[in-house]
């Protein structure tokens, strides 16, 4: 059976209906059997997504409204509506919204599900006892991404706030 193309969102309508000053994912691709992930994320004025590194996926970021900056190590890139930016895997980056906020679309290959793997045993001389720390508080409850930040406030993939 062939899949049927269809309209999933009209961005002008989506942006117009969003709560002013809101933060986080306004929309995400949720169709079954997809090979892509996509999110529309809004950051309020001067808010940001802390520095992080995506080790597995390239990400395409398209600015829809507002503006801001993408910091990449020593460089700062201006982000304005219609700017299309490639974020290659392994690149370090941080986003900062400007005075009008920043709304953007991200698209990337669908992330494989998290898998529980056995822990790698530490060498006998380095073993100090106890269990490895639980990292569940670093997993985004919305998209399942593991944060590289030890005290995340918002998910760098989908923009949702972390609980607590």
TIPAGU-986005 format. One record per residue (C-alpha): residue number from 1; x, y, z. Coordinates in nm, 3 decimals. Example, Ala and Ser with C-alpha at 12.3 -4.5 7.8 and 13.67 -1.06 7.14 Angstrom:
# residues 2
   k    east   north      up
   1   1.230  -0.450   0.780
   2   1.367  -0.106   0.714
//
This chain:
# residues 164
   k    east   north      up
   1   0.000   0.000   0.000
   2   0.129   0.347  -0.087
   3   0.135   0.622   0.173
   4  -0.072   0.931   0.100
   5   0.077   1.281   0.133
   6  -0.129   1.521   0.345
   7  -0.110   1.864   0.505
   8  -0.011   1.831   0.871
   9   0.005   2.196   0.973
  10  -0.032   2.544   0.828
  11   0.246   2.740   0.991
  12   0.079   3.084   0.969
  13  -0.227   2.944   1.149
  14  -0.015   2.757   1.401
  15   0.188   3.066   1.490
  16  -0.121   3.290   1.506
  17  -0.301   3.053   1.743
  18  -0.006   3.004   1.983
  19  -0.021   3.170   2.323
  20   0.183   3.493   2.321
  21   0.504   3.464   2.518
  22   0.473   3.086   2.540
  23   0.774   2.859   2.533
  24   0.828   2.511   2.403
  25   0.704   2.287   2.127
  26   0.408   2.434   1.938
  27   0.387   2.133   1.706
  28   0.570   1.808   1.638
  29   0.554   1.541   1.372
  30   0.377   1.242   1.524
  31   0.271   1.027   1.228
  32   0.319   0.652   1.264
  33   0.588   0.489   1.050
  34   0.775   0.813   0.980
  35   1.150   0.830   0.922
  36   1.176   1.199   1.019
  37   1.120   1.405   1.330
  38   1.019   1.769   1.312
  39   0.927   2.027   1.576
  40   0.815   2.388   1.579
  41   0.963   2.545   1.891
  42   0.909   2.892   2.037
  43   1.144   3.071   2.273
  44   1.024   3.392   2.443
  45   1.235   3.710   2.421
  46   1.594   3.664   2.544
  47   1.535   3.298   2.642
  48   1.778   3.033   2.528
  49   1.867   2.673   2.481
  50   2.194   2.604   2.662
  51   2.506   2.480   2.492
  52   2.477   2.119   2.387
  53   2.612   1.874   2.134
  54   2.414   1.630   1.922
  55   2.640   1.333   1.855
  56   2.408   1.123   1.637
  57   2.194   1.342   1.410
  58   2.235   1.633   1.171
  59   1.961   1.893   1.228
  60   1.813   2.146   0.989
  61   1.690   2.460   1.167
  62   1.457   2.704   0.985
  63   1.364   3.034   1.153
  64   0.992   3.105   1.115
  65   0.947   3.419   1.327
  66   1.144   3.652   1.552
  67   1.519   3.628   1.559
  68   1.820   3.557   1.770
  69   2.165   3.404   1.769
  70   2.325   3.064   1.729
  71   2.650   3.038   1.920
  72   2.891   2.774   1.791
  73   3.210   2.776   1.991
  74   3.381   3.101   1.891
  75   3.129   3.206   1.624
  76   2.791   3.373   1.655
  77   2.545   3.337   1.367
  78   2.250   3.575   1.327
  79   1.911   3.407   1.297
  80   1.627   3.589   1.121
  81   1.303   3.475   0.955
  82   1.366   3.245   0.657
  83   1.723   3.167   0.771
  84   1.804   2.799   0.711
  85   2.089   2.661   0.920
  86   2.253   2.320   0.912
  87   2.363   2.190   1.252
  88   2.598   1.901   1.175
  89   2.621   1.618   1.424
  90   2.901   1.663   1.680
  91   2.875   2.044   1.656
  92   2.840   2.234   1.982
  93   2.572   2.501   1.979
  94   2.350   2.724   2.191
  95   2.046   2.928   2.087
  96   1.944   3.267   2.219
  97   1.623   3.446   2.127
  98   1.631   3.816   2.049
  99   1.390   4.084   2.180
 100   1.100   3.950   1.967
 101   1.151   3.587   2.069
 102   1.246   3.307   1.831
 103   1.023   3.050   1.664
 104   1.191   2.782   1.456
 105   1.136   2.450   1.283
 106   1.382   2.165   1.332
 107   1.394   1.861   1.109
 108   1.614   1.556   1.147
 109   1.620   1.183   1.093
 110   1.409   1.005   1.349
 111   1.605   0.921   1.659
 112   1.621   0.553   1.742
 113   1.449   0.464   2.067
 114   1.650   0.455   2.384
 115   1.782   0.110   2.460
 116   1.890  -0.020   2.799
 117   2.233  -0.172   2.768
 118   2.436  -0.355   3.028
 119   2.684  -0.137   3.211
 120   3.048  -0.174   3.112
 121   3.230  -0.311   3.416
 122   3.494  -0.075   3.556
 123   3.849  -0.206   3.600
 124   3.898  -0.363   3.942
 125   4.149  -0.098   4.055
 126   3.910   0.188   3.975
 127   3.600   0.033   4.136
 128   3.476   0.244   4.427
 129   3.152   0.059   4.499
 130   2.791   0.164   4.464
 131   2.568   0.192   4.160
 132   2.587   0.422   3.862
 133   2.380   0.741   3.903
 134   2.027   0.730   3.768
 135   1.991   0.958   3.466
 136   1.613   0.951   3.431
 137   1.593   1.315   3.537
 138   1.798   1.400   3.226
 139   1.552   1.234   2.983
 140   1.300   1.470   2.824
 141   0.947   1.351   2.909
 142   0.820   1.480   2.571
 143   1.069   1.344   2.313
 144   1.288   1.103   2.515
 145   1.617   1.282   2.441
 146   1.894   1.255   2.699
 147   2.025   1.600   2.794
 148   2.399   1.663   2.801
 149   2.330   1.939   3.055
 150   2.343   1.813   3.416
 151   2.067   2.056   3.526
 152   1.846   2.100   3.220
 153   1.566   2.354   3.228
 154   1.440   2.294   2.872
 155   1.496   2.019   2.617
 156   1.735   2.130   2.342
 157   1.554   1.906   2.090
 158   1.186   1.992   2.140
 159   1.196   2.291   2.379
 160   0.973   2.135   2.645
 161   1.053   2.223   3.008
 162   1.198   1.954   3.229
 163   0.987   1.877   3.537
 164   1.088   2.015   3.873
//
